[in-house]
């Protein structure tokens, strides 16, 4: 709930619960630092203050930049930068923050299995929620920018996309791409091939990004439905099949998008996670089959268990 008026004329602070109704805890810093996408605009991780900056659309009018952090105890804080938001905007901000932090996720089944695993017992204190973007479209576009390239190149591509096509937030200090919302599918669909080649410098991914945006903009690819569907309505095998049908999305990219959708049965196996896991277990290499066998016990949470093992030292 909103914490009430704030004396600072350029920001308003709102608070929200960092615990589920059933008492399941939420580790705020581990959640904010759960995934590399928090280093890509419109998100920006701020380690010095253990917070996450995010620029989001809030309905009519310009986007707003917010800073998410821990307040005290089991409470989180959202600082809305810029002019004082109207009550409807405040509620929208809190709804978006809950979505991005996946505060409604039920991890009790995962925690029950992890409690008996010496390598993962630590997660039961509130780890395991994977930050996601406001839209499935944004997560798919960003994932395409991670394929077959370095992280610095991924960051450059996303920075260029947001800087040139993203709408600036109301009243927030602009810092290049930060302080702007992720571009809409329409804005990306209207950009020509030269933009993706010369400005975004997306290489072979340019046509994939343009095709994705056009399909979402014209309604032929209803990506947001994938985020709303439950596992009963859309089993993981079918979800993966639909993702693999998108140009530029292969098995790695599909697994990455599925994790942002809260579907953890697939392991994100790539040129970073494989050697990271091998180093943890003290070997030069470990086969994909061996990795999958290690985490098979986690069933629908296998990919989440693997991800938490290889990223434990992030915090």
N, C-alpha and C positions, 0 to 999 in steps of 0.2 A: 504493500500500500504506500502511497505517497507519504513522505515524512513531514509535509507541511511547507509553508513559505520559507524561503531562504533569504538571508539578508544580503547576499551577494547579487547585485543586479545583473551580472552576466552569466549566472549559472543557477540551476535549481537541483537539489539533491533529492532523490527518491530512494526508498529502501524496499528490499524484498527478502523473503525467507530463503535461507540456504539449507533447507532440510525439507524432505518430502513429508506429506501428511502422515505417512506410516513410520516416521522417525528415521528413515534412511538418510545418512549424512551426505553432504556435498562439499568436497574439498575445493575451495574457491580458486586458489592459485594453480592447483593441478588441473582444474577444468579450463582456466583461462590459457594455460600453456600446454594444452593437450594435443595440438595438431599444428603442423607448419603453416597452415593457411592463416594463422593469426599474425603472420609476418607479411601478409599481402594486403594491400589496400582493397576495400575501405577499412580493414582492421590494422591495428598496430599494437604490438605487445610493448608494454612499458615496464621493464623489469625493475627499474629503480623505485617505482611506486607499487609494484606488484599489481598492475592494472592493465586493462585492455581498452584501447580507444576504438570506436566503431562509428561510422557514418551510415545512417539508415534513412530510407524514405519513411515518412510518417503519415501518408495520405496526401491531402491537398497541401499545396505550398512546397517550400524548399525542404530538402532533407535536414536532419539534425545530427550533430556529432555528440556522442555520449562517451563517458569514461566509466567502465565497470570495475569495481574493486570490492574488497571485503570491508565491511563497516566495523562490526564487532561481533564476537561470538558466532551465532548462527544466522547472521544477517549480512546481506550484500548491499552495495550502494551503487546507484547510477547517478552520475553527475551529468546533467543536460547542459551543454554549452550554448552560449548565445542568448537571445531574448527569452524571457520567461515563457514557458510553454503553456498552452491552454490545458484545461483538465483532460480533454479528449486526447491531446497529444501525449500527456503524461501517461495515461493508461495504455496508449499505443506503444510507447517506449518500453514500459514494463512487460507488455506482451511480447514484443520483439526480443528483449533480453532473455526472457524465459525460454523462448524458442531457440535462440542462438546458443545458450548454455545447456539446452536440453534438460531443463529442470524437472520435466515431467517423466523422465525415463525411469523405469523400474529395473534396477540392476540386482534385485534380491537373489535371483537365480544364479547370476554370475558370482555374486559375493559368497553364496553358499559353497560353490565349488572352489573358489579361490582361497577360502579360509583354510582348506586342507592342503594347499600347495605352498611350500616354503618360499618359492620364488615369487608368489603373488599375494601372499597373505596381507601385505601392506596395503593393497588397493581397497580393502574393506573399510578403510577410514574415510572413504568418500571419493576415490579416484574412479575413472572410467567413463565420465561423460565427455564426449567428443564435441568440441565446438563445431558448429555448422554455420553456413551462410544463411541469409534470410530466405534465399530461393535455391531450389535445386539447380536452376539454370546457372546461377553464379558458381556453384560448386563444380558442375560439369565443365564449364568454361575454364575455370582455374585448373582443374585436373588435366584437361587437354594441354594446357601450357606447361605441365610438369613432365610430359612424355619425352623420353630420349634426349634429355638436356640437363644442364646443371641448374642448381637452385638459383644461382645469380641470374641466369638467363630467364628462368621462370619469373622471377621477381621483376626483371626489366619489362617483360611482356605485359604483366598485369598492371604494373605502374603506368605504362604507356596507355593501356586501354582505359584505365580509370581517369588518368590525368586529362586525356583528350575527349572522352565521351561521358564522363560522370558528371552529375549535377552537383554543384557546390552547396555545402550546408549553410543554413542561415546563421549569420553572426559568429561562426567559428573561424579561427585563424587558419588560413590556407597554407599548406606545406606541400606543394606539388600535388601528387595524387591523393595525399591524405587530407581529410576534410571534404572529400567528395564521395558520393554514393557510387556503388558499382553501376555501370551503364545498363540500361534496360535492353531487352532483346531487340526492341524496335531501333534504338540508337545504333546498336551493333550491326543490325541487318542493313541499315542504310549506308554504312561505311563501305567504301569500295575496296577492291583488291589491293590497290596501291597503298591504302591506309594500313592494311594488315601486313603488307610486305615492307614498306619503308618507314612507317611510324611505329607500329607495334613490333616490327621485326620478328614476326612469328614463324618465318620459314614455311615449311610444309604444313604447319598447323593453321596458317591463315585461312585457307579455303574451308577447313573443318570448323573454325570459329564462325566464319560467315554463314556456312550452311546451318550450323546449330542455331544461330540467332534467327535466321530467316524461318526455319521450321518452327521455332517457338513463337515467333512474332505472328506468323500466319495461322497458328493453331493446329498445324499438322503434327506437332510433337508436344503433347501435353505433359511436359516434364513434372510439373507441380503435383500432378496426380500420383506420381510415384512416391512423393514424400508423404502424402496423406494416406496411402494404402497400408493396411496392416499385413502382417505375414500370412494371415489366413486368406485375405482378399487377393494378395499378390505374393505367392511363395518366392523364396529367394532364387530358385532356378529360373523362374519366369522373369523376375526383376533383372537378373543378370543378362538374360537373353535380350531383353529390351534395351538395356544399356549397351550391349555389344553391337546392336544394330545401328548405333549412332556413329557416324563417321568420325574417326580419330579416337575412338574408345576401344581399347583392347582389354585383355584380362586384368592387367595391373590397374588400369584406369577404372574399370568396372568395380574392382574390389575397393578402390579408394572412394569412389562415389557411394558405394553401398555403406561404407563406414559412416559417411556423413549423413546417410539416411537412417542410421541406427540399425543396420543389418550387418551383423558381424561374423557371419559364417565363413566368409572368404578372407584369406590372409593376404595382406599387402606385401607381396614379394617383389623386390626390385633391387637395383644395384646398390642401394644404401642399406636396406633392411637385412638383406642376406648376410653381408659381411659384419654388420652390427651384431646380429645374433651369433654368428660364428665366434666373434671375439668374446662375447659374454660367456659362451660355453667352453672357451679355451681351445678352439680348433681353427684351422686355416679355412676350411669350408665345411658347410653342412648342406646336404641335399634338400631340395624342396620337400621331397617325400618324408624325410626324417623330421623336418620342421613341422609338417602337417601332423605326423604321428604324435609328436610331443604335445600338441594342443588339441588333439581330437577329442579328448575328454570333455572339453568345454562346449562341444556341440555348436549351437547357434551363436556362442560367444567366443569361438576359437580365434577369430581374427582380432577381437578386442584383447584377448589374453596375450596374443603374440605382440601386438602393438605396445601394450603396457610394459612388457618385458624389455623390448628394445628401446623404449623411450624413458625408462625409469630415471636415468641420470639427467633428464632435462630439468628436473626441479631439485 
